[in-house]
Amino acid sequence: MEGPLTSDFSAARIHLERAYHYLRGNDETSRLACEALDLLIETVAEAQHRRPEAGVVEFPRATARQSF
């Protein structure tokens, strides 16, 4: 079985922005498509810059201190 696939958010964003650029019409379909692409571009940009969730490393607890 193959490992998990990772998305190329950078490339996806470029293609979505290019599609947005091609929809220059003043018709309702073009405007609605651009609104939808705006949402997709924003979602992809957020995913592109999201940092992986950091794990918490627990340090061993110190035992009672010895006095000198």
Phi, psi and omega per residue, in radians:
M1 nan 2.436 -3.135
E2 -1.361 2.739 3.089
G3 -1.280 3.063 -3.113
P4 -1.157 2.455 3.106
L5 -1.449 2.523 3.075
T6 -1.933 2.491 -3.123
S7 -1.480 2.545 3.057
D8 -1.695 1.458 -3.060
F9 -1.098 -0.599 -3.138
S10 -1.075 -0.838 3.136
A11 -1.157 -0.723 3.127
A12 -1.060 -0.731 -3.127
R13 -1.108 -0.727 3.111
I14 -1.038 -0.791 -3.126
H15 -1.171 -0.685 3.103
L16 -1.131 -0.728 3.113
E17 -1.145 -0.615 3.090
R18 -1.164 -0.748 3.094
A19 -1.065 -0.724 3.105
Y20 -1.032 -0.742 -3.122
H21 -1.084 -0.640 -3.102
Y22 -1.303 -0.321 -3.126
L23 -1.597 1.254 -3.063
R24 -1.615 -0.097 -3.037
G25 -1.129 2.749 3.101
N26 -1.630 0.053 -3.114
D27 -1.320 2.819 -3.073
E28 -1.082 -0.679 -3.129
T29 -1.090 -0.761 3.120
S30 -1.116 -0.745 3.136
R31 -1.116 -0.763 3.123
L32 -1.139 -0.690 3.116
A33 -1.125 -0.691 3.121
C34 -1.158 -0.661 3.083
E35 -1.096 -0.748 3.118
A36 -1.143 -0.729 3.116
L37 -1.128 -0.646 3.075
D38 -0.972 -0.797 3.135
L39 -1.125 -0.751 3.125
L40 -1.119 -0.765 -3.135
I41 -1.075 -0.744 3.126
E42 -1.112 -0.745 3.130
T43 -1.116 -0.757 3.140
V44 -1.167 -0.698 3.121
A45 -1.097 -0.720 3.100
E46 -1.106 -0.749 3.126
A47 -1.142 -0.645 -3.123
Q48 -1.104 -0.621 -3.059
H49 -1.805 0.084 3.115
R50 -1.242 2.361 3.094
R51 -1.559 2.508 3.103
P52 -1.076 2.553 3.135
E53 -1.113 2.231 -3.104
A54 -1.390 2.431 3.069
G55 -1.490 2.710 3.140
V56 -1.716 2.235 3.114
V57 -1.786 2.102 3.126
E58 -1.635 2.320 3.096
F59 -1.546 2.598 3.113
P60 -1.080 2.475 3.131
R61 -1.321 2.416 3.124
A62 -1.292 2.476 3.076
T63 -1.431 3.056 -3.110
A64 -0.950 2.375 -3.116
R65 -1.268 2.520 3.066
Q66 -1.600 2.365 3.099
S67 -1.652 2.515 -3.115
F68 -1.823 nan nan
